[in-house]
Amino acid sequence: MSAALALFSRELKLAWAGGGGPAGPAAFNLAALALAPLAIGPDGDTLAAAGPGVIAFAALLATLQPAERLFGEDAADGTLELYALSGAGLATAVLMKTLAFTLAVFWPIAPIAFIAALAYGLEAGPALILSLALLLAAPGLALIAAFAGALAAGLKRAGLLIALIAAPLQVPLLVFAAGAGRAAAEGTGLEGANLMMAAAGSLAALALAPLGAAAALRARLE
Amino acid sequence: MSDGLSAEFTRADVRAAGVALSRGGRTLVRGLNFAAAPGEALAITGPNGSGKTTLLRAVAGFIRPDAGEIHVEPASDVKIAWLGHAEGLKPAETVRDALTFHAALQGASPELIEPVMERMAVAHLARRACGTLSAGQRRRTALARLALSNAGLWILDEPTAPLDAVSRARLGALIADYRAAGGVVIATTHAALDWPDQTGLDLSDAAREARSA
């Protein structure tokens, strides 16, 4: 088994079992989705119009919630040193860890988005598009959160710093994921372009975030 | 090759000349020279705060010396195994899973895992989660990881600290076999490491020089 595969399967197991797995972010996501309508008001049309934006925003919040423990624990328990010295290298370790974490912890984002979209009054078609858009955006959101988590690893009040670093970088993914759902709901025919932009955002994060996070973690080792 | 040690590694040569190290803006040591060839063990001693751990981190490449150079040759091939104060064990992972992972990560044969666990006396703990182990048991698990690391250089920070006498003897035998296979060990210590033919490196002088400069 190659080193990268070993890293992926270990981190998948740890993310699934440790710290409640997907339950924490999913609860965060659901709480935001349940509270927003209470603030927006009971009008059905308003809720349906706000739905894609609120749902994409709740998904973004869910990706920020566990970012602190993503590398904070590795920095504290000495795992970081071992990953840095492994033949695979830190960037590979970051990439494998974040992808495994996305798969194990953030998978509920898409089904939650679909169900929430129906509950907010969207048709099944647009709900599916929105769910697909968040499925494409989730790896990018997670990678950016991981980059912020790496910059803040081991610091006090890392959570605040992570939100301040990650949120602005996540804006394009938020815009295009919500945009895809809204375009589908309004029938503007632009959902395809929005989906592609969401996927492009994730691919850009895939290329850049692991290198940035690895550089941040290497600085943390000094 | 003796049982319970993965030894398919590139032999390492460590040379350091004129090394100065600082931490938090304070110079710890200055003008430090040392070398370790395959099969040699270097025991670093010195009072608390004299820069032992900082020196190890510099040899591992985590930090850059302020002056001087540390070479681990051949730089492209040598793998380094690290054992710090934190063992790098995950509380939810079992001992066997942790060692299986590290064997796969470092390209050691999975068939070695059982003999290595026997050797470091953690075989009976194989199914225990690492979070439930005592300090000594954690350290023995980390030493089993070293034995599977296929690295030409072992860097150990206070390896004997949580170990009882029997475990220290086990560590001594492991180190002896590793050195016989051509491995290099650089360790910090307070306790006397009764490893044969070890080279000593006392940081007191280099620390005094740094203070007076």
Interface residues (C-beta under 8 A of the other chain):
Chain A: M1 A3 L5 A6 L7 R10 K13 L14 A17 G18 A76 D77 G78 T79 E81 L82 A84 L85 S86 G87 A88 R218 L221 E222
Chain B: R57 A60 F62 I63 K79 I80 A81 W82 G84 H85 A86 E87 G88 L89 K90 P91 A92 E93 D97 F101 H102 A104 L105 Q106 G107 A151
